[in-house]
């Protein structure tokens, strides 16, 4: 999430409700329309798999005759599915790469349309009983990366993090596989496009990462905030070794938390033409009060109404 986007989010942060909920009351209530039918398919991000499934369940209550299939095997599977026409939705936890956009544009003559559907704080998780106060981004790089582009030390032992009682205990690492957008986002924004250590235990899904950390007090792993469980805690992070900021809604919107990002759904939309009725209404539902309530219940952060409305407007013209 670049600084421009962060500043836009910060400007809308005041719309958040009381501490127990961050749903913007200005979000519209979804109103079903006539003429919506057919089949919809989603192929892409594992991070978004639960959300897409929950949104589909809510949408089908309004449109019982619409069938929706959801497949979450990693963000890298979304662009091919959109290009081949096997999916109307390509959920991704990272932006499309330049080469993915180029391949799409070469085939269709225009770029895919990016739809922001939720806000995530990519978290570094520790076991719930791990007392570590926090980590700098350079330390996270030194823990997970073999190339250490941030210039820090190679960190393999808990004693190197000031945990004297755990000196001599190796840090057990959990992460995603290379098909994952979360893997790519972490690699680019934490490792500076460097290489992961061979000791990172790559998992096929985010829940497996969190489960691994929750079962190993000496472990660290990274995943979207929506997969947080009672067995783990998020580690506060600092960008330049200064103040630590935890992976909270307010810190994501202000830009203080360094690993905030939008969760995205890509669609094949011809310029100057509205999306067909079924996918348009699905995304309108996603960005309504009902859809964003699902976002919050699933552990992610909802979109401010102003940004959500901009997205909906762009899809209908």
N, C-alpha and C positions, 0 to 999 in steps of 0.2 A: 504494500500500500504506500504510494508515494506521498510526499509532503503536501502536494496540492489537494489530494483526496483527503488526507488527514485534516487539513485546515477546513475543508467543507464539512467534514463530520463534526469537528470541534464547534463550528458555528451553529450546528443543529443539536448539540448535546443538551441544550436547555429544555428540549421538549420531553426528555425522559421523565417518567413518572416517579412515584415514590420508590424507596430503596427495594421494595419487594418485587417491583416490576419495572421494566424499561420500555414497555409498549407505548408508542406515541399515540395519544388519544386522538390525534388528527388523522390517523390511518382510517381509510374508509371501510365500512362494513361491506362484505362481499354480497352482491345481489345477483342471483342466477339469471341467465338470459335464455331465450328460446333458440332453437336451431343448433344446439351443440350435441354432437354424436360422433361415433367412430372409435378408432383405436389410437392410442398414444404409446410411445416407447421412449425410454430414457436409458442411455448407456454412458457410463463414465465413473465419476469419483466415488470411492468408498467412503470418504469423509461425509459426502452428501447423501449417502445411501439411505440412512434412517430418515432424514428430512424428506427426501423425494417420496419415500414410502408413506410417511405420515401425511404429506400433502396430497398424495394420490388417494388415500383413504378419505380424507376430508372432501376432496373434489368429487369423488364418486357418490357421496351423500347427496350432493346437489344434482349430479348427472349420473343416475344409476346405469344408464345404457352406454356410458363411455368405459372402455376397457383400457387399462394402463399397465404396462410391463416395466419393471425397474431392474436394471442390471448394474451393479457397482463393482467393477474390477480394477479401477484406477483411472485417473484423469486422462492418461495417454490413450485410452480406448475411446474417448469421446470424439475427437476430430475425425477418425476414420468412419465411425458410425454415422456422423452427420453427412460426410461426403458420399457415403454409399447409400444414404437414404434409409438406413435400417433403424434410425432413431430420429425423433423430432427434437429431443432435448439432449444436450451434451453437458451434464454437470461437471464442473472442474473446480478443484481447490487451488488452482494456480491459473494465471492468464495463459492463453495459448501462446506457444512459441512462434517466433517469426516464420520459421519454416512450415509450421502447421497452417498458419494463416495464408502463407504464399501458396501452398498446395490447394487449399480451399478456393482461393481467388482464381487460381489457374483453371480450375474446373468450372466454376460458376460465373466468373467475371465480376464478382464482388466479394467483400470480406464477410465472415460470419459475424453475427450480432451478439455482443456480450451483454448478459443480463445479470445485474448484481441482485442477489436474493437474500443475503444475510451477511452478518459480520462475525468473523472468527478471530480468536486470539490463539495462534499456534503456541502450545504450551510445552515447556520442558517439565516432565513429571518425575517426581521422586516418590518413594514409598511414604505412606502417611506418617510413619514414625521416624523418618529421616529429619534430623534437626538442622540441616544446612540452611543458612539464612537466605542465600541467593547466589547468583552467578553473573559475572560479566559476560558479554557476548564473546570476548576473546577467550574466556575460560570454556564456554560452551564449544567454541571452535576447537580448542585444544583437547577437549574430551572426545569429540566425535570425529575429528578430521585427521587424516594422515599428512595433509599438506600444510595445514595451519596458515592460511592466507592472512589471518589477522595478526600474525606475528607473535602469538603467545607460545607458552611452553606446551610440550606434549604431556598431557595429564592422563595418567592411567590408574592412579592410586588415590584413595580417599584422603590419605595423609597430605597430599599435595594441595588439598583444598582447606587445610587447617583443621581437619577432623582427626586430631591426635589419637583419639580412642579407637579410630578405625585405620590407623596407619598399618600398611601392609595388606590391606584389603583392596583387591582390584575393583574398579568400577565396571559393573556389568551393563552393557549398552543394548537398547532396543530401538529399532527404527522401522521404517517402511521400505518396501521394495521399489525398484526403479520405475515401475509403471505408475506409481503414486504421484499425484500432484503435490502432496504434502512433502514427500521425499525431495521433489524438485524445488519447492519453495524453500525448504530448510537448507538445501544445498546452496542455493543462490544467495539467500539472505543471511545465513549464519556462516556457512563455510566459504563464502565469496567465490562460489563455483568450484571450490576445491573438491578433493576426494574424501569419501567416508573411509574410516578405518575398517579393515577386514573383520574386526572383532564385533562390529555392530550386527546384532541378530536381526536380520530383515524379516518382517512379518507381512503377511498378505493383507491384513486389515488393521485399522486403527484400534479396534477393541482388543486385538491380540497384543498390541504394544502396551496398552494400559494394564491389561491382565498380567503381562510379564513383569512389569514394574511393581504392581501391587503384590506380587508373590515373591519379591526379592528385595529385601531391605537395602541391599548394596547396589541397586539398579537405578539407571536413569533412562528415560525414553522421551520421544516427542510425538505429539498428536494434537489434533484439534481439540479445543476446549469442551466441545460437546460430548466427548467420550470420557470425561472425568468421572471417577467413581469414588466411593467412600474409602477405597484402599490406597488411594494416591493423593498427593498434594501438588499444586503447581508451584514451581520455583520462581520467585521474583527475579527479574533480569535487569541489568543496567547496560546502557549502550556504550558508554565510555568509561566504565569503572566507577561511575558516580552513584547516584541514588538508585535504589532498587524499586522497580514497579512490578506489581503482580498483574496477572492476566485477567483484569476486571473490565467490565463494560466501560466505565469512565476512562480508564487508562488506555483502552483501545481507541476510543473516540478522540481523546486528546492527543494521541500520538506518543504518549510517554512510554507505553508498552511497545517495545521494538518489533514485535512479531504479529501485529494486527494485520488482517487481510480481509478482503471481500471473498465470500463464496459466490461462485458464478455458475450460470447456466447459459450455454451457447445455443443459438438457434440459427437456422438457415432462413433468413428473411430478405426478400428482394427489396432493394431500395425503392422507396416511394410506394410500397404496397404494405398493407396491414398483414400481420400473421393470419393464417386461417383461424376460424372461430374456436376450435377446440384448444389448440396450443395457446392462443391469445387469452382465452378465459382461464386456462390453468395458471398461467403466469400472473394474470390479474388477481386470481385467488391467492397465489403465493405471496403477493405484495399487498394484500389486504390485511385488515386487523386480525381476521381469523388465521390467515397464513403466517403472519409474523408472531402470533401467539404460539403457534406450533414451534417456530424457531426458538423462542425463549424456553418453552417446556422441554425442548430437546437439548438444552444446555448452551445454545449459541446466542448471539446478540441480535436483536431485531433492527431493521432498517428504520431510520427517521422517515416520517411521512413525506417530507419534501423530496428526498432522494427517491423514495419508492414511487411517487407520482411521476417524477421525471422519466423513470424507466417505463412505466405503463404507457405514458403518452407516446414515447418513442416507438413502441411496438404496434401502435394502432394507426400509424400513418406512414 
